Amino acid sequence: MTSPPQDTRPPVTDSGWFWAGLFSLMAVVGMAAIGGKFEIRQRQIEGRYLGRQQAAVERQRRAAGLPEIDLAETARDRGEVAPARIVPLWTLVSLAAAATVGSFVMLARERRRGASRGQTVPGDPLPEQFSR
């Protein structure tokens, strides 16, 4: 009586692709969890950026000898100046999702290639039957 063939491949957790996929998947989950807070915080950061940008323009005007403009009087609503985020969350989520998909595809490819070659550890020399 013969026993069923043993899977001699190393555990999936030994692969770097597994960990890259797992960490990038956790990044996607984390960004989905903080989506609302990110929007509020990003709006504040971008508002400060736009304010500093306007102040720099005013400093250049003064240095050039042009008449001063009161920044408080010319202030506009943030929604009017930048209705959309400069760095929207979907760009970060899509980057992490692409890394997740790519990592798991490479993991599957690595596992499939190792199984077809009969290798026990990725990177080991080829078994005798394939070395000719």
N, C-alpha and C positions, 0 to 999 in steps of 0.2 A: 504494500500500500504506500503510495507516495503522498507526501504532505503538499499542501498548496504552496505555490512559490511565495517566498517572503519578500516583502518590500524592503529592499536594502538601501533605499534612498535615505539621506539624512532628513531630520525633521524640517518642516517648512520654516520653523523659527530660526534656522541656521542661515537663511538667505537674507542678504541685505535688502533685496527687493521687497520682501515681506514687511520689513520694518519701515522702509520708505513709504510703502503703500499704507501701512497702518497709521503712521504719524501724519501723513498728508490727509488721510480720511478723518482723523481727529481734528485737524485744522479746519476742514470743511464743517464738521459738526460744531466746533467751537465758534466759528464765524456765524453760523446760522443761529446759534444761541444768543450771541451778543448783537445781532443785527440792529435792534432798536436803539440800544445804548451807543453803538458805533455811529449811527446817524446823528444823534444829538452831539456827541463829542466831536465828530468831524465837522459839523456845522460851526461849532465854537472855534475850532482851530482854523478853519478856512476864513471865518469872519475876522479873526485877528490878522491873518495873512493879508487879506484885502485892505484892512485898516493900515497896516504897516506899508503896504504898497502905495496907498494914497498919500500917506505922510512923507514917503520918500519923494514922490512927485512934487509935493509942496516944498520940500527942502530944496530941490533942484530949481524950482521956480524962484525961490528967494535968493539962491546963489546966483542966478542969472539976472537978478535985478528986476524981475517982474513983480507986479503988485501981489500982495498976499491974498490968499483966499481962506476964509474961515472954514475949516474942515467940518465943524459942527453944522454949519448952514448947508453945506453941499453934501452932507451924508445921505446915503440912499439905503433903502431896505436891503438886507442881505439877499432876500429872494429875488429882488430886482437885479442886483449886480451879478449874482451867481445862482440862477435857479436850480441848477443841478450841481451835485458834488464834483469837486475837482478830481478826487480819488474815490469813486463809488465802490461800495463793498462787493458788487458783483464781479469786478475785475479780479479781486483777490480770491474770491470763492472759485471762480472759473479756473484760475491758475492752480489752486490747490486740487481742484477736481481733476484737472488734466494730469497733474502729478500722480494722483491716486490711480487713475485708470492706467496710465503708462507703467506705473510700478507693478500693478497686479497683472498686466499683460506680460511684462517681462518675467515676472515670477512664474506664470503659467508656461511661458516659453522655456524657461530654464528647467522647470520640473519635467516638461514633456521631453525635452532633449536629453536630460539625464536618464529618463526611463527608457527611451528608445536605444540608448547606447549601453544600457546595463551598468552605468556608473554608480558607484556607491557615494561618492563625494564629488560635487561639481569641481572641475579643474584637475581631477586625477587623470593620469595617463589612460589612454584608451585600453580596453581589455585586449587580450591577444588576438581575438577573432577579428578586430577592426584595425589592428596596427599594420597590416600588410598593405 
